Amino acid sequence: LFRWFALRHRFAGVRLTKSEVKAQVDDVRLMTKGELKKIFPGCNIITERFFFIPKSYIVFRRGKE
């Protein structure tokens, strides 16, 4: 429901049907932490949590001092 709501408002002014929104949402696949480690070697990855449940990952690299 939230994804549908977010996508509807993302394209403000453009009215998408529920089936069009569902098709776009179904095409999205989130990356795993392992996949992030592979494409960002040497970077730190922080797991952001909501009530102890992983919500998102933050990838960062410290600049050279």
C-alpha positions as CSV (number, residue, x, y, z in Angstrom):
1,L,0.0,0.0,0.0
2,F,2.8,2.4,0.9
3,R,4.7,1.7,-2.3
4,W,1.6,2.3,-4.3
5,F,0.9,5.6,-2.5
6,A,4.5,6.7,-2.9
7,L,4.6,5.9,-6.6
8,R,1.3,7.7,-7.3
9,H,2.6,10.9,-5.7
10,R,6.0,10.6,-7.4
11,F,4.5,11.1,-10.7
12,A,2.4,14.1,-9.7
13,G,0.1,15.2,-12.5
14,V,0.4,11.8,-14.2
15,R,-2.4,9.4,-13.4
16,L,-1.3,5.8,-13.4
17,T,-3.7,3.0,-13.1
18,K,-3.3,0.5,-10.3
19,S,-2.0,-2.1,-12.7
20,E,0.6,0.3,-14.0
21,V,1.8,1.1,-10.5
22,K,1.8,-2.6,-9.6
23,A,3.9,-3.4,-12.7
24,Q,6.5,-0.7,-11.7
25,V,6.6,-1.9,-8.1
26,D,7.0,-5.6,-9.1
27,D,10.1,-4.6,-11.3
28,V,12.0,-3.3,-8.2
29,R,14.4,-5.6,-6.4
30,L,16.3,-4.4,-3.4
31,M,20.0,-5.3,-3.1
32,T,21.3,-7.5,-0.3
33,K,24.0,-6.5,2.0
34,G,26.3,-9.0,0.3
35,E,25.6,-7.5,-3.1
36,L,26.4,-4.0,-1.7
37,K,29.8,-5.3,-0.3
38,K,30.7,-6.7,-3.8
39,I,30.0,-3.4,-5.6
40,F,31.4,-1.2,-2.9
41,P,34.6,-2.9,-1.8
42,G,36.4,-1.2,1.1
43,C,33.4,0.8,2.1
44,N,31.5,0.7,5.4
45,I,28.0,-0.5,5.4
46,I,25.6,0.4,8.2
47,T,22.3,-1.4,8.7
48,E,19.5,1.1,9.6
49,R,16.9,-0.6,11.7
50,F,13.3,0.1,12.8
51,F,12.4,-1.7,16.0
52,F,15.3,-4.1,15.5
53,I,14.2,-5.0,12.0
54,P,16.6,-4.1,9.1
55,K,15.1,-1.2,7.1
56,S,17.9,0.0,4.9
57,Y,21.6,0.1,4.3
58,I,23.9,3.1,4.2
59,V,27.2,2.8,2.3
60,F,29.9,5.3,3.0
61,R,33.7,5.6,2.5
62,R,35.8,7.9,4.5
63,G,38.0,10.3,2.6
64,K,41.8,10.1,2.7
65,E,43.2,12.1,5.5
